[in-house]
Amino acid sequence: MNSSELSVETEFVFTLVQHICGTISLLLNGSILLLIIKDEDKRNKTYRKYLCSLQIFSLAYDIFSDIYAPIIMAHKGLVYSDSILARKIPVTHFLVARLYSLRQTKTIIIDTIFYVEVFVSYFACVFYRRGVVFANRSRLNLFGWKRNLLYLSLQLYFLVSTAGALYLVGKSLENSERMLPEDLNWVRQKASHVYVRLDQNFFYASLVADQYATVLGFSIFAMLRQLIIEVKRGSRKASDATRRYQQLAVRSLILQGAVPGLVYLIPSFINSCLQAAPAYFQLGEQFDRFAAVLSPSLWIIMTKHTFANSLTMLYCSPSYRRKIASAMRRWVQGKYCLVQVSPMHSNQALTSMTY
């Protein structure tokens, strides 16, 4: 076995961990989604739509990744999977946000759509909260069809950026597979794989794709900064209860962006360093073995940003915590009553059979 190749047992553990994490995430994130939908607070009637969108696309992004169970080796430029889903959907379709292939442009860009919709949904949440706090005191506030037109423009902007990246990275990947090093030939035996070289085309494609995230990121940061300043000053002509509510809403919004963002960005940054390290340093087999385990582990952490978002929402919403605690108590009490009643029914049935 090559130093960079994981053992069958290790690959099985990574796949199993992702499947188990996906099940746990589905239970928690699905519960939070139901709480959002059933929220009876009239003040959140419109905001709830954007929050549902954020939770749904975040959940879809994480669950799809956990089912697909890709193994990332950033230091080798490899992404592969041996899962059942990988035999139906190639890795190039799964990670098209980062690994575009010109020959695969006719397929549905599953992972990219989920990822971008998470970003756009969070932008929509921040933009809506800004409109509530500033009302008509800002020219940049949009309502009704104008707001919908803004969101549609963001989607079109994404499509244009993706088309440019598709062309550039497609040219890069056409040569990458033919230049696969001999020590990585073992990956051809996997259900699906892709090999990425950091050539000039890939670098330009990254610039094209990253500018979309940069524009949205700076816009979100600027709006959050405005909200923080306005809430600290105290919203004009607002009651104490309204100001308190807006302060809690803005705090929750900031944490919902910061905590999941850090869960995603920190492992992503470390993986980027692992990817760039072989180009600048002479690294041996010991580093290969270490990175071969660290890189897929970081990917598993990255895909738990929705789990972190759900925990953040529970932390910021006492009403959600009370509802979940109440539901768990009812479930436990129901199980306890069932255990208490079952022996009695069994004895009655035994008595009737005796007679």
C-alpha positions in Angstrom: 0.0 0.0 0.0 1.3 3.5 -0.9 2.1 5.8 2.0 -0.7 8.2 1.0 -3.4 5.5 0.5 -5.6 4.8 3.5 -6.3 1.3 4.6 -9.6 -0.3 4.0 -10.4 -0.1 7.7 -9.6 3.6 7.9 -11.7 4.4 4.8 -14.6 2.4 6.3 -14.3 4.4 9.6 -14.4 7.8 7.7 -17.4 6.7 5.7 -19.2 5.3 8.7 -18.6 8.5 10.8 -20.0 10.6 8.0 -23.1 8.4 7.8 -23.6 8.5 11.6 -23.1 12.3 11.7 -25.6 12.7 8.9 -28.2 10.8 10.9 -27.6 12.9 14.0 -27.6 16.1 12.0 -30.8 15.2 10.3 -32.6 14.6 13.7 -31.3 17.9 15.3 -31.6 20.1 12.2 -34.9 18.7 11.2 -36.3 19.4 14.7 -35.1 23.0 14.5 -36.7 23.3 11.1 -40.0 22.1 12.5 -39.7 24.6 15.3 -39.1 27.4 12.8 -42.2 26.4 10.8 -44.4 26.1 13.8 -43.2 29.4 15.4 -46.4 31.4 16.3 -44.6 34.7 17.0 -46.2 37.1 14.5 -43.1 39.3 14.6 -41.2 36.5 12.8 -43.9 35.8 10.2 -41.8 37.1 7.2 -38.4 36.5 8.7 -39.4 32.8 9.2 -39.4 32.3 5.4 -35.8 33.3 5.1 -34.8 31.4 8.2 -36.5 28.3 6.8 -34.6 28.7 3.5 -31.3 29.0 5.3 -32.0 25.9 7.4 -33.3 23.8 4.5 -30.4 24.4 2.2 -27.8 24.1 5.0 -29.4 20.8 5.9 -29.4 19.6 2.3 -25.7 20.6 1.9 -24.6 18.7 5.0 -26.8 15.6 4.5 -25.9 15.2 0.9 -22.2 15.3 1.8 -22.6 12.8 4.7 -24.4 10.4 2.4 -21.9 10.8 -0.4 -19.0 10.4 2.1 -16.2 11.9 0.1 -12.6 11.5 1.3 -10.5 14.6 0.7 -6.7 14.5 0.4 -5.9 18.1 0.0 -2.1 17.6 0.0 -2.4 15.3 -3.0 -5.2 17.1 -4.8 -7.5 14.1 -4.6 -11.2 13.8 -3.9 -12.6 10.3 -4.1 -15.4 8.2 -2.7 -16.3 4.5 -2.5 -19.9 5.0 -1.2 -23.0 3.6 -2.9 -24.0 7.1 -4.0 -20.5 7.6 -5.6 -21.2 4.9 -8.0 -24.2 6.8 -9.3 -22.9 10.4 -9.1 -19.2 11.2 -10.0 -17.1 13.3 -7.7 -17.0 16.0 -10.4 -20.8 16.4 -10.0 -20.6 16.4 -6.2 -17.8 19.0 -5.8 -18.5 21.1 -8.8 -18.3 24.2 -6.7 -14.5 23.6 -6.5 -13.8 20.9 -9.2 -15.6 22.0 -12.3 -15.4 19.7 -15.4 -16.3 21.0 -18.8 -17.6 17.6 -19.9 -20.0 17.5 -16.9 -21.7 20.9 -17.5 -25.0 19.3 -18.5 -25.5 17.7 -15.0 -27.3 19.4 -12.1 -24.8 21.2 -9.9 -26.0 19.7 -6.7 -23.4 20.7 -4.1 -22.8 24.2 -5.6 -26.5 25.0 -5.5 -26.8 24.0 -1.9 -23.7 25.9 -0.9 -24.6 29.1 -2.7 -28.2 29.0 -1.5 -27.0 28.9 2.1 -24.9 32.0 1.4 -27.8 33.8 -0.3 -30.3 32.7 2.4 -28.1 34.2 5.1 -27.8 37.4 3.1 -31.6 37.5 2.9 -31.9 37.1 6.7 -29.5 40.0 7.3 -31.0 42.2 4.6 -34.5 41.6 6.1 -33.4 42.4 9.6 -31.7 45.5 8.4 -35.0 46.6 6.7 -36.9 46.1 9.9 -34.4 48.0 12.1 -33.9 50.9 9.7 -37.5 50.9 8.2 -37.7 53.8 5.7 -34.6 55.6 7.0 -32.3 54.1 4.4 -32.3 54.4 0.6 -30.9 50.8 0.3 -34.0 49.2 1.9 -36.0 47.3 -0.7 -39.4 45.8 -0.2 -41.8 43.7 -2.2 -40.9 43.0 -5.9 -37.7 45.1 -5.5 -36.4 42.8 -2.8 -37.3 39.7 -4.9 -35.5 41.3 -7.9 -32.4 41.7 -5.8 -32.4 38.1 -4.8 -32.9 37.0 -8.5 -30.0 39.2 -9.5 -27.8 37.5 -7.0 -28.7 34.1 -8.5 -28.0 35.3 -12.0 -24.7 36.8 -10.9 -23.8 33.3 -9.5 -24.7 31.6 -12.8 -22.4 34.0 -14.7 -19.5 33.4 -12.3 -20.0 29.7 -12.4 -20.0 29.6 -16.2 -16.7 31.4 -16.3 -15.2 29.1 -13.7 -16.6 26.0 -15.5 -14.7 27.0 -18.7 -11.3 27.6 -16.9 -11.3 24.6 -14.6 -12.6 22.4 -17.3 -9.5 23.1 -19.3 -7.4 22.4 -16.2 -9.0 19.0 -15.4 -8.7 17.8 -19.0 -5.0 17.5 -18.5 -5.0 16.6 -14.8 -6.2 13.0 -15.2 -3.6 12.2 -17.8 -0.9 13.6 -15.5 -1.9 11.5 -12.4 1.3 10.5 -10.6 2.2 6.8 -10.5 2.0 6.8 -6.7 -1.7 7.8 -6.9 -2.8 5.1 -9.4 -4.5 3.3 -6.6 -7.3 5.9 -6.7 -8.4 4.6 -10.1 -9.8 1.6 -8.3 -12.3 3.7 -6.4 -15.9 4.2 -7.4 -15.3 7.8 -8.3 -12.4 10.2 -8.1 -10.9 13.5 -9.4 -7.4 14.8 -9.4 -6.7 18.5 -9.3 -3.5 20.3 -10.2 -3.0 23.9 -9.1 -2.2 25.2 -12.6 -2.8 28.7 -14.0 -6.3 27.9 -15.3 -7.3 26.6 -11.9 -5.9 29.7 -10.2 -7.9 32.0 -12.6 -11.0 29.9 -12.0 -10.6 30.4 -8.3 -10.5 34.1 -8.7 -13.7 34.1 -10.8 -15.5 31.9 -8.3 -14.2 33.6 -5.1 -15.3 37.1 -6.2 -18.9 36.0 -5.8 -18.3 35.0 -2.2 -16.3 38.2 -1.6 -19.0 40.5 -2.8 -21.7 38.8 -0.7 -19.3 38.5 2.3 -18.5 42.2 2.3 -22.2 43.1 1.8 -23.2 41.0 4.8 -20.4 42.4 7.0 -21.3 46.0 6.1 -25.0 45.3 6.9 -24.2 43.6 10.2 -21.9 46.6 11.2 -24.8 49.0 10.5 -27.1 46.8 12.6 -24.7 46.7 15.5 -24.2 50.5 15.5 -28.0 51.1 15.2 -28.9 48.7 18.0 -26.3 50.2 20.3 -27.7 53.7 19.8 -31.2 52.4 20.3 -33.8 52.4 17.4 -35.5 55.8 17.1 -39.1 56.0 18.2 -39.1 52.4 19.4 -40.3 51.1 22.7 -38.0 49.4 25.3 -39.6 46.0 24.4 -39.0 46.5 20.7 -35.4 47.6 21.2 -34.8 44.6 23.5 -36.3 42.3 20.8 -34.1 43.8 18.1 -31.0 43.5 20.2 -31.7 39.8 20.7 -32.5 39.3 17.0 -29.3 41.0 15.9 -27.2 39.0 18.4 -28.7 35.8 17.2 -28.1 36.8 13.6 -24.4 37.6 14.2 -23.8 34.3 16.1 -25.6 32.3 13.3 -23.1 33.7 10.9 -20.0 33.7 13.0 -20.2 30.2 14.7 -21.0 28.1 11.6 -18.7 30.3 9.5 -15.7 29.5 11.8 -16.6 25.8 11.8 -16.3 25.9 8.0 -13.5 28.4 7.4 -10.9 27.2 9.9 -10.8 23.6 8.6 -11.0 25.0 5.1 -8.0 27.2 5.7 -6.0 24.3 7.2 -6.8 22.1 4.2 -5.7 24.9 1.8 -2.4 25.0 3.7 -2.0 21.3 3.3 -2.8 21.6 -0.4 -0.1 24.3 -0.9 2.6 22.8 1.3 4.0 20.3 -1.2 4.6 23.1 -3.7 6.9 24.9 -1.3 8.4 22.3 1.0 10.0 18.8 0.6 7.7 16.6 2.6 8.2 12.9 3.4 6.1 9.8 3.9 5.4 10.7 7.5 3.7 14.0 6.5 1.7 12.0 3.8 0.4 9.6 6.4 -0.5 12.5 8.8 -2.2 14.6 6.1 -4.0 11.6 4.7 -5.9 11.3 8.0 -6.1 15.0 8.9 -7.5 16.2 5.6 -10.6 14.0 5.5 -11.2 14.7 9.2 -11.2 18.4 8.6 -13.7 17.9 5.8 -16.1 16.1 8.2 -15.8 19.1 10.6 -16.5 21.5 7.7 -19.7 19.9 6.8 -21.1 20.3 10.3 -21.7 24.0 10.0 -25.5 23.4 9.9 -25.2 21.4 13.2 -23.3 24.4 14.7 -26.0 26.7 13.3 -28.8 24.7 15.0 -26.9 24.7 18.3 -26.5 28.4 18.0 -30.2 28.9 17.4 -31.0 26.8 20.5 -28.6 29.0 22.5 -30.2 32.2 21.3 -33.8 31.1 21.5 -35.1 30.1 25.0 -38.5 29.3 23.5 -37.0 26.7 21.2 -35.1 25.1 24.1 -38.3 24.9 26.1 -40.2 23.3 23.3 -37.6 20.7 22.7 -37.3 19.9 26.4 -41.1 19.6 26.6 -41.2 17.2 23.6 -38.4 15.1 25.1 -40.2 14.9 28.5 -43.5 13.8 26.8 -41.5 11.2 24.8 -39.8 9.8 28.0 -43.1 9.8 29.9 -44.8 7.9 27.1 -42.0 5.3 27.1 -42.2 5.0 30.9 -46.0 4.6 30.8 -45.7 1.9 28.1 -43.2 0.0 30.2 -45.4 0.2 33.2 -48.6 -0.9 31.3 -47.0 -3.7 29.3 -46.5 -6.2 32.3 -50.1 -5.7 33.4 -51.5 -6.5 30.0 -49.2 -9.5 29.7 -50.5 -10.9 33.1 -54.1 -10.4 32.0 -53.5 -12.2 28.7 -51.8 -15.1 30.6 -54.7 -15.3 33.0 -57.3 -15.4 30.2 -55.3 -18.1 28.4 -55.1 -20.2 31.7 -58.9 -20.1 32.0 
